[in-house]
Amino acid sequence: MMQQEEGECFLIFALDIGTRSVVGLLLEKEQDKFRILDMVIQEHEERAMLDGQIHDILAVSKVITSVKEQLEEKHGPLAKVCVAAAGRALKTQTAFSSQDIKGKALFNEEDIFLLELAAVQEAQRNLLKEKELDQADQYFCVGYSVLRYYLDEEEIGSLLDQRGEKASVEIISTFLPKIVVESLISALQRADLQLEAMTLEPIAAINALIPTSMRRLNIALVDIGAGTSDVAISMDGTVTAYGMVPVAGDEITEGLSDAFLLDFPKAEQAKREMLTNEQITFTDVLGFEQTLTKSDMVEQILPTIEKLAKAITNEIKRQNSQKAPKAVMLVGGGSLTPSLPSLIAKNLDLPENRVAIRGIDAIQQLLPTDFPVKGPEFITPIGIAIAAKEKPIEYVSITVNEQPVRLFDVKKLTVGDSLLASGISISKLVGKPGLALMVDVNGKNVTIPGSFGEAPIIYKNGQVTQSFDPIENGDVIIVEKGQDGEMAKATARQVIGSERTLIALEVNGSPVDLTPTLLVNGKQADLDIPLSDRDKITFTYPGTIKDLLVSTNMIAENELHPFYLYINDEKSIFPSFSVQIKKNGSMVSATETFTNGDQIDWEHATSPTVKMLTLLQQYETKQEIAVTYKGNKVILLKALLEFYRNGEILNEEELLNRGDHLQLMVRRKEPFIFQDMFRFVDIERPQGAGTFHLKRNGMKASFYDLIEHGDELDIEWENKRVQV
């Protein structure tokens, strides 16, 4: 870079070393603005660049030297230069990392960051396998994005403060091959240039186009060159992801070549004419000259344009967690392809005004100039000059566990980045969980996990730090592996569970506490006995209300048997004469189960009488009517049932016992006759009475006349006649 001595202005020399050509640019900085002074573009004479990486350092250095010398002829010696590593050189890789968190307290930010770093390191290992390399320092991680978090195999929005059994993360990370940087520096040195500052092409373009106030937005920048289309995603003030698809402007050139039988140079010329002319004239390989309108030519190659749009939008979504960004900016010569912006908008379900081609007029820091540089193909060279000077990427040298580590300062570097660069296995930093304890509880296997291993202890310059804390050049990092967890310890009470080691009930209004009967390996044991691996634990409680009442000696077991009688040799059960049990106010049987907090009420069985049995069974035990005799009410009765036990008749008040054998005699129901009354009325013969007359309702009757309820009965006596 050459600095002028007049005023506050100085020159910035920048190189954009592309696949097809090298662009040399001189910018003049006036306070916070820049003005283009000169530009030289020179194509490579041979295929010296491939996918952003220098394959022939000597050939590239010759082109750089030529560009430098052309600028020096007008502006004097140039010794330092700003350059950019091509976005197409970046390598992206997805990876997955999991951690067992069963029994762990809340998952915090440090845990999440270490899990993400472990996934980044896994991506780095996968990339090394693909390239058949074995050294982690062959790639710089320049950024990563989380695609998905998982908790117990289910996708979740965030792992922060979560509990579960397994936490997982899937990330997409971006790496810059170390050889890209080294070969770039070598080519500059051969051209007698010193590296002043370096940036990445996507960062250069974004910093040039997107002011600080807009960088919180989720925007995709697509640099469509000749051989590749580079994608960069910005969000939250930084570049979060990079990608590349191997289709770009050459794809359109080849589409024109196939559609109209043109060799590649003529197809390239026709493509360029389509940008400015409405009619294009060309001669095909057969010698025929054709003149077609721009719209006709676009229609012929529309499938090729759609293919390019589809490839770009797929990569945008892949780098942006499978969703569309808020807007898309297109730069590079290939962005001028007809219909391309509208097709990209359609594929992303964005309004057409959210996909725009940006030229250098969109660079707010650029002062007006008469220099003929206008289109989107000049965004990246100008951005390199501005970004490399204002936001240069530098090497940061630190030590990690006494080993020197150099990092490529492409983003806000953290302690975690230093761990990645040092090659220390992130997953091995966290202490291992303690051995689990496995026991058998009532026939079921129960695993008690050991305590969790602790997070690593990290020191930065002697002070405890976190993995996501920033680092600076010269920092000294010491990381100590987290302490391993302890083997699981547990008592029978802990394994069974506190809610199962004591059942509190209320029985007939009084509290009753039940503890289980415990056997460990077949021997009775205390609930607080320490357990060993593979112990067999058996614990039992009274299973039913019957077991509860008997085990607590509240009632004899036989009393809980249902009350039953044999009536004429047929067994009948009488629940109402059995023990009466209520659980929480509802009638239940003795075989009903119970749980903690239940209220049990019970009453002893009743010893029933014959009368209670007949009432329960609704037997019609007697036949009766009421009549009137001499003005007095008389109740006439006939027994319809008679109970016998062991041959003896039982009266109504006789007590019955469980299991009694009763014989039931049933009499036929017959109407009452007049003479039935004499069983219930004492008849006194008046003194001096002679014959009598039976009267029923005032009418003469006989002993065998039928009588009914409510009849008035009477006996009239005649006086004896005295014989003279």
NORGI-V416071 format. One record per helix or strand of 3 or more residues. SS is the DSSP state (@ for helix, = for strand). FROM is the first residue (numbers start at 1). LEN is the number of residues. If there is no record, write none. Layout:
BEGIN
((SS,FROM,LEN) (SS,FROM,LEN))
END
This chain:
BEGIN
((=,9,9) (=,21,10) (=,33,11) (@,57,19) (=,80,6) (@,87,3) (=,90,11) (@,109,22) (@,136,3) (=,139,13) (=,154,3) (=,166,12) (@,178,13) (=,194,7) (@,201,9) (@,212,3) (=,219,6) (=,229,7) (=,238,8) (@,249,12) (@,264,11) (=,279,5) (=,289,5) (@,294,7) (@,302,18) (=,327,5) (@,333,4) (@,340,8) (@,352,3) (=,355,3) (@,360,3) (@,376,15) (=,393,8) (=,403,7) (@,415,8) (@,426,3) (=,437,5) (=,444,5) (=,457,4) (=,463,3) (=,476,5) (@,492,5) (@,498,3) (=,503,5) (=,510,5) (=,517,4) (=,536,5) (@,545,7) (@,557,4) (=,564,4) (=,570,4) (@,575,3) (=,580,4) (=,586,3) (=,599,5) (@,610,8) (=,622,8) (=,632,8) (=,641,5) (=,648,3) (=,661,6) (@,674,6) (=,689,8) (=,699,3) (=,712,8))
END
